[in-house]
Amino acid sequence: MTEDIASPENPGPLLRVVKHQPIAFAIVGVANTAIGYGLFVIWSLILDNKDLYQVAVIGAYSISVLIAFVLHRTLVFRVRGHVARDLGAFIVVNSGGLVLNLILGTIAVSILHAPPLPAQAVVMLIVAGVSFFGHRYFSFRRKPAERH
């Protein structure tokens, strides 16, 4: 049997409107990326130190991961039950994204000497694209018997 992420009979509210899961995921991802980038800017301003770039990324991530989980779970995937398991899997996938973000951001800022704010915008877009597959096939995956 194949495993799926959400019941086609009971899609999330956003998926009911756009009818295509990658597009619904992208819409939520763009919204959460904007939130995450805004949080990164706020952390950067609070820290006021270019050398603390990674701390700003981690601070923004810590807040935006919870917002993203709620948005994806309720608007796109519409899964039921297993909240703790789903959150754990979501955090695992997003932590991989955080590591990728830190690696790419550090390369961009420390090695290529790109300014942190535009570099982070580009890095976040790359990470968002990669994370779709992790969430689709890991975070919100359901066996057919679990779809109810």
Number of C-alpha atoms within 10 A of each C-alpha: 5 6 13 17 21 25 18 13 8 14 19 22 15 22 20 15 10 13 13 12 18 17 14 22 23 16 16 18 22 15 14 20 20 15 18 25 20 14 20 25 18 15 20 22 12 10 14 12 12 13 12 12 22 18 16 23 22 17 16 21 22 16 13 20 19 13 14 21 20 12 19 23 20 16 19 28 27 21 24 16 10 12 13 9 12 20 18 13 18 24 19 16 19 24 16 16 21 20 13 17 24 19 13 19 25 19 14 19 19 14 9 11 11 15 12 19 15 12 18 24 16 14 17 23 14 15 19 19 15 15 17 18 13 19 23 18 13 17 24 25 20 21 13 14 7 16 19 12
